[in-house]
Amino acid sequence: MTGEPKTAGVLLRVVSKFIDVILVFAAAEALPKVGWFAGVGYLLISDGLFEGRSLGKMLTGLRVVSAGGSPCSIRDSILRNSLLGAGLLLWKLPLIGWLFCGAAGAFEFILLLGSKEGKRLGDEIAKTSVLELVTEKES
């Protein structure tokens, strides 16, 4: 059913991360006292779950792999998502948190757009890549 993996496109990566961030905000609403921290915790470890697939990546058909080609570990996930996690953790601070979160997201996005290998800063730090599995029909 699946063929050769290829580097994931920017649009799919943005959509998958957006889905994961929606889950963070949903956790914050569902569990008012601890939901925010649970959501940020999820964001940090999400790419190390389900063999390198967060829930957003599962829905978009993406997988995070380490330099050796094995699925992303929890450690790698924390490394690759630490800047975004810090931004979301500070989100609750009016203005300063919002600016930091927006700047962190914009910085990662700009690096992703400018990278020939399709990597953002988190990928460079953790030495990971995001792949899209191509079906045989697309090959």
Secondary structure, 3 states (H helix, E strand, C coil): CEEEEEECCHHHHHHHHHHHHHHHHHHHHHCCCCHHHHHHHHHHHHHHCCCCCCHHHHHHCEEEEECCCCECCHHHHHHHHHHHHHHHHHHHCCCHHHHHHHHHHHHHHHHHHHCCCCCCHHHHHHCEEEEEEEECCCC
